[in-house]
């Protein structure tokens, strides 16, 4: 099979011919239909994630067809379409795993980071972390749901019943979660870089009641803010926008240093919290929402061998929605 491989941080991915992997007990071999390109992949390449498997095949928004079932796998069939998210394995026995917080398992392993991922023709995945996917939607449109969609959903869940939601960083996750908000008839406000008129227009086209720069004041006080951009300076900016008792959720796996800020913008029982990974229950709940609502991802497909071009486009802000790799 072909795979795009990262040998070391700060280097481009390299095309490599590898033997097709063989699934172990409890694993599934998948023929990849599509794999989303996530900002987390940029953090991996930039050396901002500690102790990756190297060399590693990136990719954790994987849509594939079941090719081979490993020993002991049940509940899946050959040819079935399944999705594989970021969280790829947990121990299943620690206090986190047994209390519904498997996303915090200290032994957890992650697709495209500490397990070879989906920038390839084939990949293997733990059957416990595979989700059945619908046949009605194209694979390229399903792929971003498996991280951008799931992390956006978990971040939104952290905001509770908040009505007026600010969204900082209008990329793949934001463009999915805003469709959930629109379906739920909750108004949302988009904050982007000051010079990013294209993203602001994109946000308005998806239903934003207001779109402006990250340091602009929203026309209304917010109940919550979700930060998807990896910029620490957005934390105090968002705290200044939310009401007393409101919540600011940092949804990225990596963020630059948060600058110091005065206590008065946190005071008033405002809540600042992070999102770490996801749980299988998140996946099941979110996919039910997808089945019940008109969520459609905006994607730009790239051939697998053009993974470096897709990553460069994501880094430069040229992607509205999500980039997705497609094996030819």
C-alpha positions in Angstrom: 0.0 0.0 0.0 1.0 3.7 -0.3 1.4 5.8 2.8 2.4 9.4 3.5 4.9 9.2 6.3 6.3 11.8 8.7 9.9 10.9 9.6 10.6 13.8 12.0 9.0 17.1 13.0 9.4 20.1 10.7 9.8 17.8 7.6 7.4 17.2 4.7 5.6 14.0 4.5 7.2 11.3 2.4 5.4 8.9 0.0 6.3 5.3 0.9 5.3 1.8 -0.3 4.6 -0.4 2.7 3.2 -3.9 3.2 -0.5 -3.9 3.8 -1.0 -4.2 7.6 -2.6 -7.3 9.1 -5.2 -6.8 11.8 -4.4 -8.4 15.2 -7.1 -9.7 17.5 -9.7 -7.1 18.1 -8.7 -5.0 15.1 -10.2 -4.2 11.7 -8.3 -3.7 8.5 -9.9 -0.8 6.6 -9.5 0.2 3.0 -9.4 4.0 3.3 -12.0 5.9 1.4 -11.1 9.4 2.8 -9.1 10.9 5.6 -9.6 14.5 6.8 -6.7 16.9 7.2 -6.9 18.3 10.7 -5.1 21.2 12.4 -3.8 18.6 14.9 -1.8 17.2 12.0 -0.1 20.6 11.7 0.7 20.5 15.5 2.2 17.0 15.0 4.4 18.2 12.1 5.5 21.3 13.9 6.7 19.3 16.9 4.1 20.7 19.3 2.8 17.3 20.4 5.1 15.3 22.7 6.5 11.8 22.0 4.9 10.9 18.7 5.4 7.5 17.1 8.2 8.2 14.5 8.1 7.5 11.7 4.3 7.8 11.7 1.5 7.9 9.2 -0.7 10.9 10.2 -4.5 11.1 9.9 -7.3 10.6 12.4 -10.5 11.5 10.5 -10.7 8.2 8.7 -13.6 6.8 6.6 -13.0 3.3 5.3 -14.5 0.0 4.3 -14.0 -3.1 6.3 -11.5 -5.3 4.4 -10.5 -7.9 7.1 -11.9 -8.7 10.5 -9.3 -9.6 13.2 -9.9 -12.5 15.5 -12.7 -11.9 18.0 -14.3 -8.9 16.2 -18.0 -8.9 16.1 -20.7 -6.3 15.1 -19.0 -5.4 11.8 -19.1 -7.0 8.4 -16.9 -7.0 5.3 -17.5 -4.0 3.1 -19.2 -2.0 5.8 -18.4 1.7 6.0 -16.9 2.7 9.3 -15.2 5.8 10.8 -12.2 6.0 13.1 -11.6 9.1 15.3 -8.6 10.5 17.1 -8.9 8.3 20.2 -7.7 4.9 19.0 -7.1 2.8 22.2 -7.5 3.0 25.9 -6.6 0.6 28.7 -10.3 0.1 29.8 -9.4 -0.5 33.4 -8.1 2.7 35.0 -10.2 5.1 37.1 -10.8 7.3 34.0 -11.9 4.5 31.8 -14.3 3.0 34.3 -15.9 6.3 35.2 -16.9 7.5 31.7 -13.8 9.6 31.2 -11.8 7.3 28.9 -10.7 10.5 27.0 -8.4 11.2 30.0 -6.8 7.7 30.1 -3.1 8.1 30.8 -2.3 5.1 28.6 -4.5 6.2 25.7 -3.2 6.0 22.1 -4.2 8.2 19.2 -4.7 7.6 15.5 -2.1 9.3 13.3 0.0 10.2 16.4 0.9 7.2 18.5 -0.8 4.7 16.1 -0.4 4.8 12.3 -3.3 6.7 10.8 -5.3 7.2 7.7 -2.9 9.0 5.3 -2.7 5.7 3.5 -4.5 3.2 1.3 -5.2 0.9 4.3 -5.1 1.2 8.0 -5.9 -0.9 11.0 -8.0 0.2 13.9 -9.2 -1.1 17.3 -12.8 -2.3 16.7 -13.9 -0.7 20.0 -13.1 2.7 18.5 -14.8 2.3 15.1 -18.2 3.8 14.4 -20.7 2.6 11.8 -21.3 5.4 9.2 -24.2 6.1 6.9 -24.0 5.2 3.2 -26.0 8.2 2.0 -23.3 10.8 2.4 -20.0 10.9 0.4 -17.0 9.7 2.3 -15.2 13.0 1.9 -18.1 14.8 3.6 -18.1 12.3 6.5 -14.4 12.4 7.3 -14.3 15.9 9.0 -17.1 14.8 11.3 -14.7 12.3 13.0 -12.6 15.0 14.7 -13.7 18.5 13.8 -17.3 17.5 14.3 -16.7 15.4 17.4 -14.5 17.9 19.2 -16.9 20.7 18.2 -19.7 18.7 19.7 -17.8 18.0 22.9 -16.9 21.7 23.2 -20.5 22.7 22.8 -21.6 20.2 25.4 -19.2 21.8 27.8 -21.2 25.1 27.3 -24.3 23.4 28.7 -27.6 25.2 27.8 -25.9 28.4 26.8 -27.9 30.3 24.1 -25.7 33.0 22.6 -22.5 31.3 21.6 -19.3 33.0 20.4 -17.0 30.9 18.1 -13.3 31.9 17.8 -11.5 30.5 14.8 -13.8 29.7 11.9 -12.2 26.5 10.6 -13.4 22.9 10.1 -14.8 22.4 13.7 -16.5 25.8 13.8 -18.3 25.3 10.4 -19.8 22.0 11.7 -20.7 23.1 15.2 -22.4 26.2 13.9 -24.7 24.0 11.8 -25.7 22.2 15.0 -26.4 25.5 16.7 -28.5 26.7 13.7 -30.5 23.5 13.8 -31.0 24.0 17.6 -32.0 27.6 16.9 -29.2 29.0 19.1 -27.7 32.3 17.8 -23.9 32.2 17.2 -21.3 34.9 16.7 -18.1 34.3 14.6 -14.8 35.8 15.6 -11.9 35.7 13.0 -8.7 37.4 12.2 -9.3 41.1 11.4 -8.4 40.8 7.8 -10.3 37.5 7.1 -13.3 38.8 5.3 -13.7 35.5 3.5 -14.2 33.5 6.7 -16.6 36.1 8.1 -18.7 35.9 4.9 -18.6 32.1 5.2 -19.8 32.3 8.8 -22.7 34.5 7.8 -23.6 32.2 5.0 -23.9 29.4 7.6 -26.2 31.5 9.8 -24.0 33.6 12.0 -26.0 36.6 13.3 -22.7 38.6 13.5 -19.2 38.1 12.3 -16.2 40.3 13.1 -12.6 40.4 14.3 -11.5 38.6 17.5 -10.9 41.9 19.3 -14.3 43.4 18.2 -17.1 43.6 20.7 -20.1 41.4 19.9 -23.4 43.2 19.7 -24.7 41.2 22.7 -23.1 39.7 25.8 -22.4 36.0 25.2 -23.5 33.1 27.3 -20.5 31.0 26.2 -17.5 31.1 23.9 -15.8 28.2 22.1 -12.2 28.7 21.1 -11.0 26.6 18.2 -8.0 28.7 17.1 -4.7 27.8 18.9 -4.0 31.3 20.0 -3.7 31.9 23.8 -4.5 35.6 23.5 -8.1 34.7 22.6 -8.8 33.4 26.1 -8.9 36.9 27.8 -10.6 38.3 24.7 -13.4 35.6 25.1 -13.7 36.1 28.8 -14.4 39.8 28.2 -17.3 38.8 25.9 -19.2 36.4 28.2 -21.6 37.2 30.9 -21.2 36.5 34.6 -21.7 32.7 35.1 -20.7 32.2 31.4 -18.2 29.6 30.1 -15.2 29.8 27.8 -14.2 26.5 26.3 -10.7 25.9 24.8 -11.2 23.2 22.3 -7.8 22.6 20.7 -5.1 20.0 21.6 -2.5 22.8 21.6 -2.6 26.5 22.3 0.1 29.2 22.5 0.8 30.7 25.9 -2.2 32.4 27.5 -1.2 35.9 28.5 -1.9 37.2 32.0 -5.2 38.9 32.5 -7.0 40.8 35.3 -9.0 38.7 37.7 -12.1 40.8 37.1 -12.8 39.3 33.7 -12.8 35.8 35.3 -14.6 36.9 38.4 -18.4 36.6 38.6 -18.3 32.8 38.4 -17.2 32.7 34.8 -15.8 29.3 33.9 -12.6 28.6 31.9 -12.1 25.0 30.8 -10.5 22.8 28.2 -11.6 19.9 26.0 -9.4 16.8 25.9 -10.0 14.2 23.2 -13.4 12.5 23.1 -15.3 9.5 24.3 -17.1 6.8 22.4 -20.3 8.1 23.8 -19.5 11.5 22.3 -19.3 9.7 18.9 -22.6 7.9 19.3 -24.5 11.0 20.4 -23.0 13.2 17.7 -23.7 10.8 14.9 -27.3 10.6 16.1 -27.5 14.4 15.8 -26.0 14.2 12.3 -28.7 11.7 11.3 -31.4 14.0 12.6 -30.2 17.4 11.3 -29.1 18.9 7.9 -25.4 19.0 8.7 -23.2 19.1 5.6 -19.5 19.6 5.6 -17.8 21.9 3.1 -14.7 20.1 1.8 -11.8 20.5 -0.6 -10.6 17.0 -1.7 -6.9 16.3 -2.5 -5.3 13.1 -3.8 -3.5 11.2 -1.1 -0.1 12.0 -2.7 -0.8 15.7 -2.4 -1.0 15.6 1.4 1.7 18.2 1.8 -0.2 20.6 -0.5 -3.3 20.1 1.6 -1.4 20.8 4.8 0.1 23.9 3.3 -3.3 25.2 2.3 -4.7 24.6 5.8 -1.7 26.3 7.4 -2.1 29.4 5.2 -5.9 29.7 5.9 -6.8 28.9 2.3 -9.4 26.2 3.3 -13.0 27.2 4.0 -14.4 24.1 5.8 -12.0 21.1 5.6 -9.4 19.5 3.4 -9.8 15.8 2.8 -7.4 13.3 1.3 -8.7 10.7 -1.1 -6.7 7.6 -2.2 -6.9 7.4 -6.0 
